[in-house]
Each structure stands twice: as C-alpha cells, then as structure tokens.
C-alpha cells in the first residue's frame, strides 16, 4: 500500500482483514491529518481544548474500528462522514457529563439541526440504538419500541402476547434493566445513542 491516504474501499478492506492489515488501516487513520484536524476543530468549536480533541480523536478511532469490524457501518455515507459523526456524538456525550442539559440544548441544538451531517448522525444514532436494542432480545426490543411510541401497557400486552397490562409493565421494567446493563457494560455505546 502506498503512503498516500487510502480510499474508503481500501480502508474497509484493511480494517476487516488480518491483524497486520488492520494495524496498517489504523495507522492510516491515526496519520490522516484531515480527520484529526476536523476532530480537533469540532471539539474546540464546541468548548473543548487541544487535549480534549486528542482524547476524542483516539476514542473515536476505537469506536470507529469496532463498528467497522462488527459490520455496523452500512455504507450510507463516506467513512470520513461516519467517523466525524462518531466524533460529534462522542464529544456531545462528554459535554453532557460536564454541563447542565439546558445549556447544551440552547448552545448546540440550532446548528446541529441545520447541517447535513446532523441528519447523517441522527440516522447513525438510530442505527446504534437499534443495534443496542438487538442485544436485549426480540421481545424486549419490541416492548421498548412500543413503549417509546407511547403505547399503553394494555396495547403493549396485546401486541406481544402478554396476559395483562401488569405483565407488560413488569416486562417493560425488566427490559429497561437489561438495556441499562448493556449500556453499563458498554459505555461507548451510550455516547453513541445519546
């Protein structure tokens, strides 16, 4: 492989290939000044400093690599756009831990809604949430989705074949605990769906 930056196809092939190829692919990402500069600029523009940007860049590479290897990237965007979406959601998660929610909403909401990348990120967020829901099983996934759509417990019971609204309430609670346990054991995921 040449010293020039690789195209998406070559990078995908390397990251999903042998350990040696994967290391070459990761070196390409670490050595990509455009991706790093975009990360640093985004973090600085959203209230972070240089060290925050470096940390976010490294964490985003870890998440990016894992997502590629686990076939979570669906090819709906370029790898650069996908990577920057991970950067933005990861940094947003870090900011949420640091600042009150209302301050973040006012400061960041308007610009995020207008950008094309925000739509891509929103799609990725839904994708990550859907993938997380798959981890708790089909029945829990269905219950939690119906609950998020504001179905009543009686309606949920009917949809999933439970005997009563009380049973649906218990199942919903159990499923929420399973999802919480998944996020507790996989904190990187929580940053991607929040």
C-alpha positions in Angstrom: 0.0 0.0 0.0 1.3 3.5 -0.8 2.0 6.3 1.7 -0.9 8.2 0.2 -4.2 8.2 2.0 -6.4 5.2 1.2 -9.8 5.4 -0.3 -12.8 4.0 1.6 -12.7 0.6 0.0 -9.0 0.0 0.8 -9.5 1.2 4.4 -12.6 -1.0 4.9 -10.7 -4.0 3.5 -7.8 -3.4 5.8 -9.8 -2.9 9.0 -11.8 -6.1 8.4 -8.7 -8.0 7.2 -5.9 -9.7 9.1 -4.4 -8.3 12.2 -1.4 -6.9 10.2 -3.7 -5.3 7.6 -5.9 -3.9 10.4 -2.8 -2.3 12.0 -2.0 -0.7 8.7 -5.5 0.7 8.4 -5.4 2.1 11.9 -2.1 3.8 11.1 -3.8 5.4 8.1 -6.5 6.8 10.3 -4.0 8.0 13.0 -1.9 9.6 10.3 -4.8 11.2 8.5 -4.3 15.0 9.1 -7.8 15.8 7.7 -9.7 13.6 10.0 -7.6 14.7 13.0 -7.9 18.4 12.2 -11.7 18.1 11.7 -11.9 16.4 15.1 -9.8 19.0 16.9 -11.7 21.8 15.2 -15.1 20.4 16.2 -14.0 19.9 19.8 -12.6 23.4 20.1 -15.7 25.0 18.5 -17.9 23.1 20.9 -16.0 24.2 24.1 -13.1 21.8 24.3 -9.4 22.3 24.3 -6.5 20.6 22.4 -6.2 17.8 24.9 -9.9 17.1 24.7 -9.6 16.9 20.9 -6.7 14.5 21.1 -8.7 12.3 23.5 -11.8 12.4 21.4 -9.8 11.6 18.3 -8.4 8.4 19.9 -11.7 7.3 21.4 -13.4 7.9 18.1 -10.8 5.7 16.3 -11.5 2.9 18.8 -15.3 3.2 18.3 -14.9 3.5 14.5 -12.7 0.5 14.3 -15.0 -1.6 16.4 -18.1 -0.5 14.4 -16.4 -1.4 11.1 -15.3 -4.8 12.4 -18.7 -5.6 13.7 -20.3 -4.6 10.4 -22.3 -1.6 11.9 -21.2 0.7 9.1 -23.9 0.3 6.3 -22.2 2.4 3.6 -24.8 5.2 3.8 -22.0 7.8 3.9 -18.3 8.1 3.3 -16.0 6.8 6.0 -14.9 10.3 6.8 -18.5 11.4 7.4 -19.2 8.3 9.5 -16.0 9.0 11.6 -16.9 12.6 12.1 -20.4 11.6 13.2 -18.8 9.4 15.8 -16.6 12.3 16.9 -19.6 14.6 17.3 -21.7 12.1 19.2 -18.8 11.1 21.5 -18.0 14.8 22.2 -21.7 15.6 22.8 -21.7 12.7 25.3 -18.7 14.2 27.1 -20.2 17.6 27.2 -23.4 16.2 28.6 -21.4 14.8 31.5 -19.7 18.2 32.1 -22.6 20.7 31.7 -26.2 21.1 32.6 -28.5 19.8 29.8 -30.4 23.1 29.2 -27.2 24.9 28.5 -26.2 22.3 25.9 -29.6 22.3 24.2 -29.6 26.0 23.7 -26.0 26.2 22.6 -25.9 23.3 20.2 -29.4 22.5 19.0 -29.9 25.0 16.2 -26.7 24.4 14.3 -27.0 20.6 14.5 -30.5 20.6 13.1 -29.5 22.5 10.0 -26.5 20.6 8.9 -26.5 17.7 6.5 -24.1 15.9 8.8 -26.6 16.2 11.6 -29.1 14.2 9.5 -26.4 11.5 8.9 -25.6 11.5 12.6 -29.3 11.2 13.5 -29.5 8.2 11.2 -26.4 6.7 12.8 -27.8 7.3 16.3 -31.0 5.5 15.4 -28.8 2.7 13.9 -26.8 2.4 17.1 -29.9 2.4 19.3 -31.4 -0.3 17.1 -28.3 -2.3 17.4 -28.2 -1.8 21.2 -31.9 -2.9 21.4 -31.0 -6.1 19.5 -28.7 -7.0 22.4 -31.7 -7.4 24.8 -33.6 -9.8 22.6 -36.5 -9.5 20.1 -39.3 -9.4 22.7 -37.6 -6.7 24.8 -36.8 -4.8 21.6 -40.4 -4.8 20.6 -41.7 -3.8 24.1 -39.2 -0.9 24.4 -40.0 0.4 20.9 -43.8 0.3 21.6 -43.2 2.0 24.9 -41.1 4.7 23.3 -44.0 5.2 20.8 -46.3 5.8 23.8 -48.4 2.7 23.5 -50.4 2.0 26.7 -49.4 -1.1 28.7 -52.6 -2.8 27.6 -51.7 -2.2 24.0 -48.2 -3.5 24.6 -49.6 -6.6 26.3 -51.8 -7.3 23.3 -49.0 -6.7 20.7 -46.5 -9.0 22.4 -49.0 -11.6 23.7 -48.8 -10.9 27.4 -51.8 -11.7 29.6 -52.3 -8.3 31.2 -51.1 -4.7 31.4 -49.4 -5.5 34.7 -47.4 -8.2 32.9 -46.4 -5.7 30.2 -45.4 -3.2 32.9 -43.1 -5.9 34.6 -41.7 -6.9 31.2 -41.0 -3.3 30.3 -39.2 -2.8 33.6 -37.2 -5.9 33.1 -36.3 -5.0 29.5 -35.2 -1.5 30.6 -32.9 -3.1 33.2 -31.4 -5.3 30.5 -30.8 -2.3 28.3 -29.3 -0.3 31.1 -27.0 -3.3 32.0 -25.9 -3.4 28.3 -25.0 0.3 28.4 -23.3 -0.1 31.7 -21.1 -2.8 30.3 -20.6 -1.0 27.0 -20.2 2.7 27.9 -19.0 3.7 24.4 -22.5 2.7 23.1 -24.2 5.2 25.5 -22.2 8.0 24.0 -23.3 7.0 20.5 -27.0 6.9 21.2 -27.3 10.0 23.4 
